[in-house]
Amino acid sequence: MTKYLISFPAPAMDIPDQDYAAASEDSHAVIREAKNAGVYVFGGGINADVEPLMVAADGTTTNDTYPQTKELDGGFCVLELPSREAAIQWAAKIAEACRCPQELREFHYDPES
């Protein structure tokens, strides 16, 4: 089976404050459904309160990031599914629950991972 990344940037979840609790519960319900179905690998949200850290091969660190990931935030989950069609169906469920479109990406197969 293939692993899929389903994600969204934080600004995409532009919903009224009064709807946030319901969206949160709905999104947790979809994740519980994925866990019960045995397709959930892991997921979460990027902690925007913690700055990214660049770690070099020698272990030195800088308060920096790659320019193309400067705006990396939001939520994500990784699901292991039998087909791209199944991934699209799960992404649609998550989009409905989160009230915003989801980006779908496929992980390259690596027998070592």
Backbone as JSON Lines, residues from 0, in Angstrom:
{"i":0,"aa":"M","n":[0.84,-1.18,0.0],"ca":[0.0,0.0,0.0],"c":[0.89,1.24,0.0]}
{"i":1,"aa":"T","n":[0.33,2.32,-0.47],"ca":[1.05,3.58,-0.62],"c":[0.67,4.54,0.51]}
{"i":2,"aa":"K","n":[1.65,5.32,0.94],"ca":[1.4,6.35,1.95],"c":[1.14,7.68,1.24]}
{"i":3,"aa":"Y","n":[0.15,8.42,1.76],"ca":[-0.25,9.7,1.19],"c":[-0.21,10.77,2.27]}
{"i":4,"aa":"L","n":[0.27,11.94,1.89],"ca":[0.26,13.11,2.76],"c":[-0.95,13.95,2.37]}
{"i":5,"aa":"I","n":[-1.8,14.23,3.34],"ca":[-2.97,15.09,3.15],"c":[-2.75,16.29,4.07]}
{"i":6,"aa":"S","n":[-2.72,17.5,3.5],"ca":[-2.34,18.65,4.32],"c":[-3.0,19.93,3.84]}
{"i":7,"aa":"F","n":[-2.91,20.94,4.71],"ca":[-3.4,22.26,4.37],"c":[-2.59,23.3,5.13]}
{"i":8,"aa":"P","n":[-2.38,24.5,4.52],"ca":[-1.72,25.58,5.25],"c":[-2.71,26.23,6.2]}
{"i":9,"aa":"A","n":[-2.23,26.73,7.32],"ca":[-3.1,27.34,8.34],"c":[-4.05,28.4,7.78]}
{"i":10,"aa":"P","n":[-3.59,29.31,6.9],"ca":[-4.52,30.34,6.41],"c":[-5.7,29.8,5.6]}
{"i":11,"aa":"A","n":[-5.59,28.56,5.1],"ca":[-6.69,27.99,4.31],"c":[-7.92,27.72,5.18]}
{"i":12,"aa":"M","n":[-7.69,27.49,6.46],"ca":[-8.8,27.19,7.37],"c":[-9.35,28.51,7.91]}
{"i":13,"aa":"D","n":[-9.97,29.26,7.02],"ca":[-10.49,30.58,7.32],"c":[-11.98,30.44,7.63]}
{"i":14,"aa":"I","n":[-12.28,30.14,8.88],"ca":[-13.68,29.93,9.28],"c":[-14.0,30.86,10.45]}
{"i":15,"aa":"P","n":[-15.27,31.19,10.61],"ca":[-15.66,32.05,11.73],"c":[-15.32,31.39,13.08]}
{"i":16,"aa":"D","n":[-14.97,32.21,14.06],"ca":[-14.62,31.7,15.38],"c":[-15.68,30.77,15.96]}
{"i":17,"aa":"Q","n":[-16.94,31.1,15.73],"ca":[-18.01,30.29,16.31],"c":[-18.1,28.9,15.67]}
{"i":18,"aa":"D","n":[-17.48,28.69,14.51],"ca":[-17.5,27.4,13.83],"c":[-16.25,26.56,14.11]}
{"i":19,"aa":"Y","n":[-15.27,27.15,14.78],"ca":[-13.98,26.46,14.97],"c":[-14.13,25.18,15.81]}
{"i":20,"aa":"A","n":[-14.89,25.22,16.9],"ca":[-15.05,24.03,17.75],"c":[-15.68,22.88,16.97]}
{"i":21,"aa":"A","n":[-16.68,23.16,16.16],"ca":[-17.33,22.12,15.37],"c":[-16.37,21.56,14.32]}
{"i":22,"aa":"A","n":[-15.59,22.43,13.68],"ca":[-14.62,21.96,12.69],"c":[-13.55,21.09,13.36]}
{"i":23,"aa":"S","n":[-13.13,21.48,14.54],"ca":[-12.14,20.71,15.28],"c":[-12.69,19.32,15.61]}
{"i":24,"aa":"E","n":[-13.9,19.26,16.11],"ca":[-14.52,17.97,16.44],"c":[-14.71,17.13,15.18]}
{"i":25,"aa":"D","n":[-15.18,17.75,14.11],"ca":[-15.39,17.02,12.86],"c":[-14.07,16.44,12.32]}
{"i":26,"aa":"S","n":[-13.0,17.23,12.39],"ca":[-11.71,16.75,11.89],"c":[-11.18,15.62,12.77]}
{"i":27,"aa":"H","n":[-11.37,15.73,14.08],"ca":[-10.95,14.64,14.97],"c":[-11.77,13.38,14.7]}
{"i":28,"aa":"A","n":[-13.04,13.54,14.38],"ca":[-13.89,12.39,14.06],"c":[-13.38,11.66,12.81]}
{"i":29,"aa":"V","n":[-12.95,12.41,11.79],"ca":[-12.43,11.78,10.58],"c":[-11.13,11.04,10.89]}
{"i":30,"aa":"I","n":[-10.29,11.62,11.72],"ca":[-9.04,10.95,12.11],"c":[-9.35,9.68,12.9]}
{"i":31,"aa":"R","n":[-10.32,9.74,13.8],"ca":[-10.73,8.52,14.52],"c":[-11.23,7.46,13.54]}
{"i":32,"aa":"E","n":[-11.98,7.89,12.53],"ca":[-12.46,6.97,11.5],"c":[-11.3,6.32,10.75]}
{"i":33,"aa":"A","n":[-10.28,7.13,10.41],"ca":[-9.1,6.58,9.72],"c":[-8.35,5.6,10.61]}
{"i":34,"aa":"K","n":[-8.25,5.92,11.9],"ca":[-7.6,5.0,12.83],"c":[-8.38,3.69,12.92]}
{"i":35,"aa":"N","n":[-9.69,3.79,13.05],"ca":[-10.54,2.59,13.14],"c":[-10.46,1.75,11.86]}
{"i":36,"aa":"A","n":[-10.25,2.42,10.72],"ca":[-10.14,1.71,9.44],"c":[-8.75,1.12,9.24]}
{"i":37,"aa":"G","n":[-7.81,1.46,10.13],"ca":[-6.46,0.92,10.03],"c":[-5.6,1.58,8.96]}
{"i":38,"aa":"V","n":[-5.96,2.78,8.51],"ca":[-5.2,3.45,7.45],"c":[-4.38,4.63,7.97]}
{"i":39,"aa":"Y","n":[-4.58,5.02,9.22],"ca":[-3.88,6.17,9.8],"c":[-2.44,5.79,10.14]}
{"i":40,"aa":"V","n":[-1.48,6.62,9.71],"ca":[-0.08,6.41,10.04],"c":[0.32,7.39,11.14]}
{"i":41,"aa":"F","n":[0.2,8.68,10.86],"ca":[0.43,9.71,11.87],"c":[-0.04,11.05,11.33]}
{"i":42,"aa":"G","n":[-0.11,12.04,12.18],"ca":[-0.53,13.36,11.74],"c":[-0.4,14.35,12.86]}
{"i":43,"aa":"G","n":[-0.76,15.57,12.57],"ca":[-0.7,16.63,13.56],"c":[-0.72,17.99,12.89]}
{"i":44,"aa":"G","n":[-0.3,18.96,13.66],"ca":[-0.23,20.32,13.17],"c":[1.13,20.91,13.47]}
{"i":45,"aa":"I","n":[1.61,21.75,12.58],"ca":[2.89,22.42,12.8],"c":[2.7,23.46,13.9]}
{"i":46,"aa":"N","n":[3.54,23.44,14.91],"ca":[3.46,24.4,16.0],"c":[4.05,25.73,15.54]}
{"i":47,"aa":"A","n":[3.18,26.67,15.23],"ca":[3.62,27.97,14.7],"c":[4.31,28.82,15.76]}
{"i":48,"aa":"D","n":[4.21,28.44,17.04],"ca":[4.86,29.19,18.11],"c":[6.34,28.85,18.26]}
{"i":49,"aa":"V","n":[6.79,27.81,17.59],"ca":[8.19,27.39,17.66],"c":[8.85,27.65,16.32]}
{"i":50,"aa":"E","n":[9.87,28.47,16.32],"ca":[10.57,28.82,15.09],"c":[11.32,27.61,14.52]}
{"i":51,"aa":"P","n":[11.4,27.5,13.19],"ca":[12.17,26.41,12.59],"c":[13.66,26.57,12.88]}
{"i":52,"aa":"L","n":[14.36,25.47,12.86],"ca":[15.79,25.45,13.12],"c":[16.47,24.67,12.01]}
{"i":53,"aa":"M","n":[17.5,25.24,11.41],"ca":[18.27,24.55,10.38],"c":[19.42,23.83,11.07]}
{"i":54,"aa":"V","n":[19.53,22.51,10.82],"ca":[20.57,21.7,11.43],"c":[21.48,21.18,10.32]}
{"i":55,"aa":"A","n":[22.76,21.53,10.39],"ca":[23.74,21.12,9.38],"c":[24.25,19.72,9.68]}
{"i":56,"aa":"A","n":[24.95,19.14,8.71],"ca":[25.48,17.78,8.85],"c":[26.44,17.66,10.03]}
{"i":57,"aa":"D","n":[27.12,18.74,10.37],"ca":[28.05,18.7,11.5],"c":[27.37,18.99,12.84]}
{"i":58,"aa":"G","n":[26.06,19.19,12.82],"ca":[25.31,19.42,14.04],"c":[25.13,20.88,14.43]}
{"i":59,"aa":"T","n":[25.77,21.78,13.69],"ca":[25.56,23.2,14.01],"c":[24.15,23.6,13.62]}
{"i":60,"aa":"T","n":[23.63,24.58,14.35],"ca":[22.26,25.03,14.11],"c":[22.21,26.52,13.85]}
{"i":61,"aa":"T","n":[21.22,26.91,13.05],"ca":[20.94,28.33,12.81],"c":[19.44,28.52,12.85]}
{"i":62,"aa":"N","n":[19.02,29.7,13.28],"ca":[17.59,30.03,13.28],"c":[17.2,30.44,11.88]}
{"i":63,"aa":"D","n":[17.02,29.43,11.04],"ca":[16.76,29.66,9.63],"c":[15.92,28.51,9.09]}
{"i":64,"aa":"T","n":[15.57,28.62,7.84],"ca":[14.86,27.55,7.14],"c":[15.09,27.71,5.65]}
{"i":65,"aa":"Y","n":[14.7,26.73,4.89],"ca":[14.74,26.87,3.44],"c":[13.75,27.95,3.03]}
{"i":66,"aa":"P","n":[14.1,28.82,2.08],"ca":[13.16,29.89,1.68],"c":[11.8,29.36,1.25]}
{"i":67,"aa":"Q","n":[11.76,28.23,0.55],"ca":[10.48,27.71,0.05],"c":[9.61,27.12,1.15]}
{"i":68,"aa":"T","n":[10.16,26.92,2.37],"ca":[9.34,26.39,3.46],"c":[9.13,27.41,4.58]}
{"i":69,"aa":"K","n":[9.46,28.65,4.32],"ca":[9.31,29.71,5.32],"c":[7.87,29.79,5.84]}
{"i":70,"aa":"E","n":[6.91,29.48,4.99],"ca":[5.49,29.58,5.35],"c":[4.88,28.21,5.67]}
{"i":71,"aa":"L","n":[5.69,27.23,6.04],"ca":[5.17,25.89,6.33],"c":[4.45,25.91,7.68]}
{"i":72,"aa":"D","n":[3.15,25.71,7.63],"ca":[2.33,25.67,8.83],"c":[1.07,24.87,8.51]}
{"i":73,"aa":"G","n":[0.18,24.78,9.45],"ca":[-1.08,24.1,9.2],"c":[-1.09,22.68,9.72]}
{"i":74,"aa":"G","n":[-1.98,21.88,9.16],"ca":[-2.17,20.53,9.63],"c":[-1.9,19.51,8.54]}
{"i":75,"aa":"F","n":[-1.67,18.27,8.96],"ca":[-1.39,17.21,8.01],"c":[-1.71,15.86,8.62]}
{"i":76,"aa":"C","n":[-1.85,14.89,7.78],"ca":[-1.88,13.49,8.23],"c":[-1.3,12.63,7.11]}
{"i":77,"aa":"V","n":[-0.8,11.49,7.51],"ca":[-0.3,10.51,6.56],"c":[-1.18,9.28,6.71]}
{"i":78,"aa":"L","n":[-1.74,8.85,5.59],"ca":[-2.57,7.66,5.55],"c":[-1.95,6.64,4.61]}
{"i":79,"aa":"E","n":[-2.09,5.37,4.93],"ca":[-1.61,4.31,4.05],"c":[-2.83,3.67,3.41]}
{"i":80,"aa":"L","n":[-2.9,3.78,2.08],"ca":[-4.12,3.43,1.37],"c":[-3.83,2.58,0.14]}
{"i":81,"aa":"P","n":[-4.83,1.83,-0.33],"ca":[-4.62,0.92,-1.45],"c":[-4.56,1.6,-2.82]}
{"i":82,"aa":"S","n":[-5.07,2.85,-2.93],"ca":[-5.1,3.49,-4.25],"c":[-5.19,5.01,-4.11]}
{"i":83,"aa":"R","n":[-4.87,5.66,-5.21],"ca":[-5.01,7.12,-5.26],"c":[-6.49,7.52,-5.12]}
{"i":84,"aa":"E","n":[-7.37,6.72,-5.68],"ca":[-8.8,7.01,-5.56],"c":[-9.24,6.99,-4.1]}
{"i":85,"aa":"A","n":[-8.74,6.02,-3.33],"ca":[-9.05,5.98,-1.9],"c":[-8.48,7.2,-1.19]}
{"i":86,"aa":"A","n":[-7.28,7.62,-1.59],"ca":[-6.66,8.81,-1.0],"c":[-7.5,10.06,-1.28]}
{"i":87,"aa":"I","n":[-8.02,10.15,-2.49],"ca":[-8.88,11.29,-2.84],"c":[-10.14,11.28,-1.99]}
{"i":88,"aa":"Q","n":[-10.71,10.12,-1.76],"ca":[-11.91,10.03,-0.92],"c":[-11.63,10.46,0.51]}
{"i":89,"aa":"W","n":[-10.51,10.02,1.08],"ca":[-10.15,10.43,2.43],"c":[-9.84,11.93,2.48]}
{"i":90,"aa":"A","n":[-9.14,12.45,1.47],"ca":[-8.83,13.88,1.43],"c":[-10.13,14.7,1.38]}
{"i":91,"aa":"A","n":[-11.13,14.21,0.66],"ca":[-12.42,14.9,0.6],"c":[-13.1,14.91,1.96]}
{"i":92,"aa":"K","n":[-13.04,13.79,2.69],"ca":[-13.61,13.73,4.03],"c":[-12.93,14.75,4.95]}
{"i":93,"aa":"I","n":[-11.61,14.8,4.85],"ca":[-10.85,15.74,5.7],"c":[-11.14,17.17,5.3]}
{"i":94,"aa":"A","n":[-11.25,17.43,3.99],"ca":[-11.57,18.78,3.51],"c":[-12.93,19.23,4.04]}
{"i":95,"aa":"E","n":[-13.89,18.33,4.02],"ca":[-15.22,18.67,4.54],"c":[-15.15,18.98,6.03]}
{"i":96,"aa":"A","n":[-14.44,18.15,6.77],"ca":[-14.34,18.33,8.22],"c":[-13.59,19.61,8.59]}
{"i":97,"aa":"C","n":[-12.51,19.9,7.87],"ca":[-11.69,21.08,8.17],"c":[-12.23,22.36,7.53]}
{"i":98,"aa":"R","n":[-13.21,22.19,6.65],"ca":[-13.81,23.32,5.94],"c":[-12.81,24.07,5.06]}
{"i":99,"aa":"C","n":[-11.87,23.29,4.47],"ca":[-10.92,23.88,3.51],"c":[-10.34,22.78,2.63]}
{"i":100,"aa":"P","n":[-9.94,23.14,1.4],"ca":[-9.34,22.15,0.5],"c":[-8.06,21.56,1.11]}
{"i":101,"aa":"Q","n":[-7.77,20.34,0.7],"ca":[-6.58,19.63,1.18],"c":[-5.66,19.35,0.0]}
{"i":102,"aa":"E","n":[-4.37,19.43,0.26],"ca":[-3.38,19.06,-0.74],"c":[-3.05,17.59,-0.56]}
{"i":103,"aa":"L","n":[-3.02,16.85,-1.66],"ca":[-2.74,15.42,-1.62],"c":[-1.4,15.16,-2.31]}
{"i":104,"aa":"R","n":[-0.52,14.47,-1.6],"ca":[0.78,14.1,-2.16],"c":[1.04,12.63,-1.86]}
{"i":105,"aa":"E","n":[1.74,11.99,-2.77],"ca":[2.06,10.57,-2.63],"c":[3.53,10.43,-2.26]}
{"i":106,"aa":"F","n":[3.8,9.6,-1.25],"ca":[5.19,9.32,-0.89],"c":[5.77,8.32,-1.87]}
{"i":107,"aa":"H","n":[7.02,8.55,-2.23],"ca":[7.75,7.61,-3.08],"c":[7.99,6.35,-2.26]}
{"i":108,"aa":"Y","n":[7.8,5.18,-2.84],"ca":[8.01,3.93,-2.12],"c":[9.49,3.72,-1.86]}
{"i":109,"aa":"D","n":[9.8,3.38,-0.62],"ca":[11.15,3.06,-0.22],"c":[11.07,1.85,0.7]}
{"i":110,"aa":"P","n":[11.61,0.72,0.31],"ca":[11.48,-0.49,1.13],"c":[12.15,-0.35,2.5]}
{"i":111,"aa":"E","n":[13.01,0.63,2.67],"ca":[13.7,0.83,3.95],"c":[12.88,1.68,4.93]}
{"i":112,"aa":"S","n":[11.79,2.3,4.44],"ca":[11.02,3.15,5.35],"c":[9.79,2.47,5.87]}
